[in-house]
Structure formats: C-alpha cells, structure tokens
C-alpha cells in the first residue's frame, strides 16, 4: 500500500479527472501519473490548501534527478509566450509537481522509458495563499466610516410647528 498523498484543490482535482477521462487509453503516458494523483488525492477547498503546496498557477522551483533547479509557473495548458515561463500539467513534469509539498518527490517513467524523479524545491507564489493574505490584510484595515449627514434645504426659514390641538405633548418649549 502506497503512503503517498497529494494535496489538490477541488478545481485542480476536477481538472485531473477531466484529463483522465480524455486520455487515449492506458497507452497515454499521462494515464499512470493521473491514476496515482487521483487515487492518492487529499482534496481541499482553495482556502484550506497549505501555502507550501504546488497548485495550478503556482510559481515553483523544482529539480529533476538532482540537477540544478528550474523555476516555472504550473499552467493548465501550454502557453506560447513568454517561452520557458510555464510548465503545463499536460506534461509529465508539470503533472508530477501538482499537489506536492516543498521537499517532496515524485517518480515516473518518461516517454523515453527512463525513470525520472522530480523534486519540488520551493513554492514562490501560490494563488490561494496570496488570496488568503489579501483577505487578511483587508479585514485588518477597515475603512473609517464617515458619519452620514443629510442637508435639508430651507431649514432656517421653516416656522416652528405648534402642537396640534388635542395632543397632550407639550412640545419642545416644555423642555
């Protein structure tokens, strides 16, 4: 029994399920990786995912087989520009990183049939953590509420109203 777990947001998990449904069968190189990720997923709401976990649109540093680390943004699909900035989850390395926490590794067999080990070194930016931080800042700095004043025209020239007949209210002069 495997002890590996991958922390995925509900959105990321749904994306992986759709990718698995669209696989071309068990011969698809992403199928075994998707099966492992989906099978060992711990699904959380976006507000509950730890800040050191790679999620979609996170900027991460990672290394492959112990080589020098590279920094990329995990994306949903291949992006044309800027070249070298994105790592789509439609590639084995991008998919391997999704759901890993800093310091964790994921091994898979690449297209050439060789074993590759991808290690998540650092999560530099995670959209879910950035959103929590922004909401926290906004809740701490509440804007000052100004008193609401309403100017009524003609206030100086209005004659004082006298109490109506039959009323037991003595009016303002009784004060």
C-alpha positions in Angstrom: 0.0 0.0 0.0 1.3 3.4 -1.0 1.7 6.2 1.5 2.0 9.0 -1.0 -0.6 11.7 -0.8 -1.2 14.8 -3.0 -3.0 17.8 -1.8 -5.2 19.1 -4.5 -7.8 21.9 -4.6 -11.3 21.0 -5.7 -10.6 22.8 -9.0 -7.2 21.0 -9.6 -8.8 17.6 -8.8 -11.6 18.3 -11.3 -9.0 19.2 -14.0 -7.2 15.9 -13.4 -10.4 13.9 -13.6 -11.2 15.6 -16.9 -7.7 14.9 -18.2 -8.0 11.2 -17.2 -11.4 11.0 -18.9 -9.8 12.4 -22.1 -6.8 10.1 -22.1 -6.3 7.9 -25.1 -6.3 4.8 -23.0 -3.7 3.1 -20.9 -1.1 3.8 -23.5 -1.3 7.5 -22.8 1.9 8.4 -21.0 0.0 10.6 -18.6 -2.5 7.9 -17.6 -0.4 6.2 -14.9 0.5 9.6 -13.4 -3.1 10.7 -13.4 -4.2 7.5 -11.8 -1.7 7.9 -9.0 -2.6 11.5 -8.4 -6.3 10.9 -8.4 -6.1 7.8 -6.3 -4.0 9.3 -3.6 -5.5 12.8 -3.6 -6.5 14.7 -0.5 -9.0 17.2 -1.9 -9.3 20.6 -0.1 -11.1 23.8 -0.6 -8.8 26.5 -2.0 -8.8 28.4 1.3 -7.5 25.3 3.1 -4.6 24.3 1.0 -1.2 24.9 2.7 1.0 27.6 1.2 3.9 25.2 0.5 1.9 23.0 -1.9 2.1 23.4 -5.7 -1.3 24.2 -7.1 -2.4 25.4 -10.6 -0.8 28.8 -11.4 1.8 28.4 -8.7 5.3 29.6 -9.4 7.7 26.9 -8.2 11.3 25.8 -8.3 11.9 22.1 -8.9 14.8 19.8 -9.8 14.9 16.7 -12.0 17.1 13.8 -10.9 19.1 16.1 -8.6 20.2 18.6 -11.3 20.1 22.3 -10.9 16.7 23.7 -10.0 14.4 25.5 -12.6 11.6 27.9 -11.9 8.3 27.8 -13.7 4.6 28.6 -13.4 2.4 25.5 -13.4 -0.3 26.1 -16.0 -3.3 24.3 -17.3 -2.2 24.2 -21.0 0.9 25.0 -23.0 1.4 28.8 -23.2 3.1 30.2 -26.3 4.7 33.1 -24.6 6.8 34.0 -22.7 8.8 31.0 -23.7 10.2 29.0 -20.8 8.0 30.6 -18.1 5.2 28.0 -17.9 5.1 24.2 -17.2 1.8 22.8 -18.3 0.2 19.9 -16.4 -0.3 18.3 -19.8 3.4 17.3 -19.5 4.7 14.6 -17.1 6.8 17.0 -15.1 4.1 19.6 -14.7 1.6 16.9 -13.7 4.2 15.4 -11.3 4.6 18.7 -9.4 0.9 19.4 -8.9 -0.1 18.6 -5.4 3.4 18.1 -4.0 4.6 20.0 -0.9 8.0 21.6 -0.7 10.7 18.9 -0.3 8.5 16.1 -1.7 9.4 14.0 -4.8 7.5 12.2 -7.5 9.0 9.4 -9.7 7.6 8.4 -13.1 8.7 6.7 -16.3 9.2 9.3 -19.0 8.4 9.0 -22.7 11.9 7.5 -23.4 11.2 4.8 -20.8 13.7 6.1 -18.3 12.8 6.8 -14.6 12.6 10.5 -13.7 12.5 11.9 -10.2 11.0 15.4 -9.8 11.5 17.2 -6.5 9.6 20.4 -5.5 12.2 22.7 -4.0 10.2 25.8 -3.3 6.7 27.4 -3.9 7.5 31.0 -4.5 3.9 32.1 -5.2 0.6 30.2 -4.8 -2.6 32.0 -5.8 -4.6 30.5 -2.9 -2.1 31.7 -0.3 -2.0 35.1 -1.9 -5.8 35.4 -1.8 -5.8 34.5 1.9 -3.1 37.1 2.6 -5.0 39.8 0.7 -8.3 39.0 2.5 -6.5 39.0 5.9 -4.9 42.4 5.1 -8.3 43.8 4.1 -10.1 42.5 7.2 -7.4 44.1 9.4 -7.6 47.5 7.8 -11.2 48.5 7.9 -12.0 51.8 6.2 -13.1 54.6 8.5 -16.8 55.2 8.2 -17.8 58.8 7.9 -21.0 59.9 9.6 -23.8 60.3 7.1 -25.2 63.8 7.1 -28.1 64.9 5.0 -28.6 68.6 4.3 -32.2 69.7 4.1 -32.8 72.9 2.2 -34.8 75.8 3.8 -34.1 74.8 7.4 -33.7 78.3 8.7 -36.8 79.8 7.2 -39.2 77.0 8.4 -41.6 78.1 11.1 -41.7 76.1 14.3 -44.6 73.7 14.4 -47.0 74.0 17.3 -48.5 71.0 18.9 -51.8 70.0 17.4 -55.0 70.5 19.2 -56.0 67.6 21.4 -52.4 66.4 21.9 -51.0 66.1 25.4 -47.5 66.6 24.0 -46.2 70.0 25.4 -43.7 70.3 22.5 -40.1 71.5 22.6 -40.8 74.5 24.7 -41.6 72.3 27.7 -38.1 71.0 27.9 
